[in-house]
Amino acid sequence: MSGAARIAGRSLILAALVVFALLPFQWMLVASLKPGDEQLLRGNPWWVGAPDWNNYLSLANPTGPFGRWLLNTLLVMSATLGISLAASLLAAFALAYMRVPLGRGLAVALFATYLLPQGVLFLPLVNMLSRVHLLNSPLTLVLTYPGLVIPFGTWVLWSFFRGLPRDLVDLARVEGAGTASLLGRVVLPLALPALAAITLFGVAIVFNDYLYAFAFISDERSQTIVAALGSTSTDINDGGTLFAGVLVGVTPLAILCALFADTYARGLGSGIIEG
Amino acid sequence: MASVLYDHVTKRYTSDVAAVNDLNLQVRDTEFMVLVGPSGCGKSTALRMLAGLEEITEGEIKIGERTVNDVPARERDIAMVFQSYALYPHMSVYDNMAFGLKMRGTPKPEIQSKVQQAAKMLGLDQFLQRKPRQLSGGQRQRVALGRAIVRNPQVFLLDEPLSNLDAQLRVETRINLQKLHRDLGSTFIYVTHDQVEAMTMGDRIAVLKDGLLQQVASPREIYDQPANMYVAGFIGSPKMNFIPVTVQGQTARASGFEVQLPRAPGIARGVLGLRPEDLSEDIRDGTPQVDMKVDVLEVLGSDQYLYGRVGADDAIARVDPHFQVFVGDQVRLGINMRRLHLFDAETEKAIQ
């Protein structure tokens, strides 16, 4: 009896949390299916009688800016992830398995840079980027985002490697593996959960950043989704289309997070390899 | 196949403590050499220096005729089996076993036949496509061995390979390892803290303590002629009895008895060493006799051990299992004088 009651209680709490998490999506979905600013001005905000798909159609319009923003976002994201994963892996590998002078100090220093608030960095960054005439190009974001992801990634991988049984690396050496094989055939496959965690972190950085994306790029055609949708200068002025855009931009991320939450948590914990 | 030579080898992690201290050891070609000692005695460090996983602080290590101090691990042509087995969780049994050959650029058909052959030898042919996590402990251990075998290395290094197995499997594997050594005809260097493994498997045993080599000899010799009290106490179970004595001429006087030594040892204070089986109910003419007050009895079926006191000293005796004795009894036992050891109380070294 008490077992059943406990399960019921737990289910109730979980159900409440699920509703709480999904409510904003429902609200956005409803808004995206109403014409213009109807959601904000009148009617039932939780339900739509006759769905109006025009907002999505206008997003899909090939001459419209939305596709462009999506493309910019994907480019920035893949470049950020590519650079960050490669750099974190190499840095953590060197720190963990090679004799790096002051290695430990370097690792700690690297992590300390991660603690610097973004807001502190952005003025000097704008200044710097404007001097090298890079403002207004998505490239600025490709250059700055890895700076936010790499310290975290290196730290996660470094502690992950330190948790790996030393024997696995020693054995590879005895068996004849050079540094490249050790990295490619042994360490990389084992580090996949950690790399997945860093990927998710990187995706979240790209999707969550408004500050850099908005400050570095004012040219609408070069902006990412987040900056573009948030900017009042864009020509999406009616709420419905805005919500449709937000929903399309954010849903893949939400699904990704839901799918990989376990991997993420596992990747953050070190020493996950069992015999 | 090759011999191995440790020539004045020292390993220091910090400037004042030597994990391995001036080790001189010659391992013969095709020999089964066991390095034994308690944890922290330097046996694993000695092995890892040979493997190329630790740098050598001083001295020289040779494999065959080649000095390997500056040769990277992958070029030393040795194979190693770790206590943890170090199987790659993301690779199948086949890939784990083929790893070293792949690294060396061995042609695929050759890899395949070598892995098949080793798998057959170890009874793993059914499991080649499995992942390590789908195997039992004993099977994993055999995969680790198989990975070493396929490479046909000059020297096999085994670092406590049986420690993670249960008792029964350990005995089986011990026997299989000896067969394997014979079949392969290779040089084996085996590290363990278990004196039974050392005694049963080694052609010769090297006993280490605190980084210092205590004695190298065959199991028989180590048991019968231990070089010092440490070796005498470490090898053999139950432990050798140590009974302090004062010596005057040829007479050694303990708290509960005295014995006549064959010749005067020339020391004033000594320690008699007597294995439990040499203190028994077997009393013959002229056998020195002692009285033992029995505190604890252990009947093992084939043997019976008496734990008690002789005079003021603790002692263990092995008697016939049918010898009638009860706790609290005072029993009369005989000392096998031919097997009596005497150690110098100061240096703890054996006196011949």
Boltz contact constraints between the chains, C-beta under 6 A:
constraints:
  - contact:
      token1: [A, 165]
      token2: [B, 84]
      max_distance: 6.0
  - contact:
      token1: [A, 167]
      token2: [B, 82]
      max_distance: 6.0
  - contact:
      token1: [A, 167]
      token2: [B, 84]
      max_distance: 6.0
  - contact:
      token1: [A, 167]
      token2: [B, 86]
      max_distance: 6.0
  - contact:
      token1: [A, 168]
      token2: [B, 86]
      max_distance: 6.0
  - contact:
      token1: [A, 170]
      token2: [B, 53]
      max_distance: 6.0
  - contact:
      token1: [A, 171]
      token2: [B, 86]
      max_distance: 6.0
  - contact:
      token1: [A, 173]
      token2: [B, 73]
      max_distance: 6.0
  - contact:
      token1: [A, 173]
      token2: [B, 74]
      max_distance: 6.0
  - contact:
      token1: [A, 174]
      token2: [B, 51]
      max_distance: 6.0
  - contact:
      token1: [A, 174]
      token2: [B, 73]
      max_distance: 6.0
  - contact:
      token1: [A, 174]
      token2: [B, 80]
      max_distance: 6.0
  - contact:
      token1: [A, 175]
      token2: [B, 99]
      max_distance: 6.0
  - contact:
      token1: [A, 175]
      token2: [B, 100]
      max_distance: 6.0
  - contact:
      token1: [A, 175]
      token2: [B, 103]
      max_distance: 6.0
  - contact:
      token1: [A, 176]
      token2: [B, 74]
      max_distance: 6.0
  - contact:
      token1: [A, 176]
      token2: [B, 100]
      max_distance: 6.0
  - contact:
      token1: [A, 176]
      token2: [B, 103]
      max_distance: 6.0
  - contact:
      token1: [A, 176]
      token2: [B, 104]
      max_distance: 6.0
  - contact:
      token1: [A, 177]
      token2: [B, 103]
      max_distance: 6.0
  - contact:
      token1: [A, 189]
      token2: [B, 90]
      max_distance: 6.0
  - contact:
      token1: [A, 273]
      token2: [B, 89]
      max_distance: 6.0
